[in-house]
Amino acid sequence: MLTTGNQLRAARALVDMDQTTLAMRAGLNVNTISAMEKRGPSVLTSGLDKIRAVIRVLEDAGVEFLNHGRPGVRLRKD
C-alpha cells in the first residue's frame, strides 16, 4: 500500500514516470500528485480513492509497494 510521499516519488522514479503522466493516467490533477509527494516521509492525507488510482497506475507500470515495517517500493519480477 502506498503510504508516504517519499514512497510515491520513489515509485515514479523506478518506472521513469513524471508527475504529469501519472496524474493524467490516474485521472487526477498534477497538483494532487505534487501535494502528495510534498508530504515527504509523512503519511498521505489524500482520499483513499485518489491513492488507489495512483497505486493502480504505478502497479500497472510494474511497481510493487512494500510495507514490511517500513514503506518501500521495488520493480515487480515478471
KENU-829247 format. One line per 5 residues: their letters; for each residue x, y, z of N, C-alpha, C. Coordinates in nm, 2 decimals, decimal comma. Atoms other than C-alpha are relative to their C-alpha. Layout:
a> X/Y/Z/X/Y/Z/X/Y/Z  ... $
END
This chain:
mlttg> 0,08/-0,12/0,00/0,00/0,00/0,00/0,09/0,12/0,00  -0,07/-0,13/0,00/0,12/0,35/-0,08/-0,04/0,08/0,12  0,03/-0,07/-0,13/0,16/0,54/0,25/0,07/0,13/0,01  -0,07/-0,13/-0,02/0,41/0,83/0,21/0,03/0,06/-0,13  -0,04/-0,08/0,12/0,51/1,10/-0,03/0,13/-0,05/-0,06 $
nqlra> -0,12/0,05/0,05/0,86/0,97/-0,05/-0,01/-0,14/-0,07  0,03/0,13/0,06/0,73/0,62/-0,14/-0,05/0,03/-0,14  0,06/-0,04/0,13/0,53/0,78/-0,42/0,11/0,05/-0,10  -0,10/-0,05/0,08/0,83/0,97/-0,55/0,10/-0,11/-0,05  -0,09/0,11/0,03/1,05/0,66/-0,54/-0,07/-0,10/-0,11 $
aralv> 0,07/0,09/0,10/0,78/0,45/-0,73/0,00/0,06/-0,14  0,00/-0,07/0,14/0,76/0,71/-1,01/0,14/-0,01/-0,06  -0,13/0,01/0,06/1,14/0,71/-1,04/0,04/-0,13/-0,05  -0,03/0,14/0,04/1,16/0,33/-1,07/-0,05/-0,02/-0,14  0,05/0,02/0,13/0,94/0,35/-1,38/0,01/0,12/-0,09 $
dmdqt> -0,03/-0,12/0,08/1,07/0,69/-1,51/-0,13/0,07/-0,05  0,13/-0,07/0,04/0,72/0,85/-1,50/-0,01/0,13/0,07  0,01/-0,13/-0,06/0,68/1,22/-1,45/-0,14/0,02/0,07  0,12/-0,03/-0,07/0,41/1,38/-1,23/-0,12/0,02/-0,09  0,11/-0,03/0,10/0,20/1,49/-1,53/-0,05/-0,12/-0,06 $
tlamr> 0,04/0,12/0,05/0,19/1,15/-1,68/-0,08/-0,08/0,10  0,07/0,07/-0,11/0,09/0,99/-1,35/-0,14/0,06/0,02  0,13/-0,06/-0,03/-0,18/1,24/-1,29/-0,10/-0,02/-0,11  0,08/0,03/0,11/-0,32/1,20/-1,64/-0,06/-0,14/0,00  0,04/0,14/0,00/-0,33/0,82/-1,62/-0,09/-0,03/0,12 $
aglnv> 0,08/0,03/-0,12/-0,48/0,83/-1,27/-0,13/0,08/0,00  0,12/-0,09/0,01/-0,75/1,09/-1,37/0,00/0,10/0,11  -0,02/-0,10/-0,10/-0,61/1,34/-1,12/0,07/0,13/-0,05  -0,08/-0,12/0,03/-0,47/1,69/-1,13/0,14/-0,01/0,04  -0,14/0,01/-0,03/-0,10/1,72/-1,14/0,03/0,06/0,14 $
ntisa> -0,02/-0,06/-0,13/-0,12/1,94/-0,83/-0,03/-0,10/0,12  0,03/0,10/-0,10/-0,27/1,65/-0,64/0,13/-0,09/0,02  -0,12/0,09/-0,01/0,04/1,43/-0,72/0,11/0,08/0,07  -0,10/-0,08/-0,06/0,27/1,72/-0,63/-0,02/0,01/0,15  0,04/-0,01/-0,15/0,09/1,77/-0,29/0,03/-0,13/0,07 $
mekrg> -0,02/0,13/-0,06/0,11/1,40/-0,22/0,15/-0,02/0,03  -0,15/0,02/-0,01/0,49/1,39/-0,28/0,06/0,10/0,10  -0,05/-0,10/-0,10/0,54/1,71/-0,07/-0,02/-0,05/0,14  0,02/0,05/-0,13/0,43/1,51/0,23/0,13/-0,07/0,05  -0,13/0,06/-0,03/0,78/1,35/0,22/-0,02/-0,13/0,08 $
psvlt> 0,01/0,12/-0,08/0,81/1,09/0,50/-0,13/-0,01/0,08  0,12/0,00/-0,07/0,47/1,18/0,64/-0,11/-0,09/-0,07  0,11/0,08/0,05/0,16/0,97/0,59/-0,09/0,08/-0,09  0,08/-0,07/0,09/-0,05/1,07/0,29/-0,14/0,03/0,06  0,13/-0,04/-0,05/-0,37/1,25/0,37/-0,11/0,01/-0,11 $
sgldk> 0,09/0,00/0,11/-0,53/1,23/0,03/-0,11/-0,10/0,01  0,11/0,10/-0,01/-0,86/1,05/-0,01/0,04/-0,14/-0,05  -0,03/0,14/0,04/-0,84/0,67/-0,05/-0,02/-0,02/-0,15  0,02/0,02/0,15/-0,99/0,69/-0,40/0,11/0,06/-0,08  -0,12/-0,05/0,07/-0,70/0,91/-0,51/0,12/-0,08/0,01 $
iravi> -0,12/0,09/-0,03/-0,44/0,69/-0,35/-0,01/-0,13/-0,08  0,02/0,13/0,08/-0,59/0,38/-0,51/0,02/0,02/-0,15  -0,01/-0,03/0,14/-0,60/0,55/-0,85/0,15/0,00/-0,04  -0,15/-0,01/0,02/-0,22/0,63/-0,82/0,06/-0,14/0,01  -0,05/0,14/-0,02/-0,15/0,27/-0,69/-0,02/-0,08/-0,13 $
rvled> 0,03/0,08/0,12/-0,33/0,12/-0,99/0,09/0,03/-0,12  -0,09/-0,04/0,11/-0,13/0,32/-1,24/0,14/-0,05/0,02  -0,14/0,04/-0,03/0,20/0,25/-1,08/0,02/-0,15/0,00  -0,01/0,15/0,00/0,13/-0,12/-1,03/-0,01/-0,05/-0,14  0,01/0,03/0,14/0,03/-0,14/-1,40/0,13/0,02/-0,07 $
agvef> -0,13/-0,03/0,06/0,37/0,01/-1,48/0,11/-0,09/0,05  -0,10/0,09/-0,05/0,55/-0,26/-1,28/0,05/0,02/0,14  -0,04/-0,03/-0,14/0,58/-0,12/-0,93/-0,07/-0,09/0,10  0,06/0,08/-0,11/0,53/-0,33/-0,62/0,03/0,08/0,13  -0,01/-0,08/-0,13/0,46/-0,15/-0,29/0,03/-0,09/0,11 $
lnhgr> -0,04/0,08/-0,11/0,63/-0,28/0,02/-0,03/0,07/0,13  0,02/-0,06/-0,13/0,53/-0,22/0,38/0,03/-0,10/0,11  -0,05/0,09/-0,10/0,72/-0,46/0,59/0,06/0,07/0,11  -0,06/-0,08/-0,11/0,76/-0,23/0,88/0,04/0,14/-0,04  -0,04/-0,13/0,05/0,89/0,05/0,66/-0,05/0,00/-0,15 $
pgvrl> 0,05/-0,01/0,14/0,73/0,18/0,33/0,11/-0,01/-0,10  -0,10/0,01/0,10/0,92/0,09/0,02/-0,06/-0,04/-0,13  0,05/0,04/0,13/0,89/0,01/-0,35/0,11/-0,08/-0,07  -0,10/0,08/0,09/1,06/-0,23/-0,60/-0,08/-0,03/-0,13  0,06/0,05/0,12/1,00/-0,34/-0,95/-0,04/-0,14/0,01 $
rkd> 0,05/0,14/-0,01/0,79/-0,65/-0,98/0,08/-0,09/-0,09  -0,06/0,10/0,08/0,95/-0,96/-1,11/-0,10/-0,06/-0,09  0,10/0,06/0,10/0,78/-1,08/-1,43/0,06/-0,13/-0,06 $
END
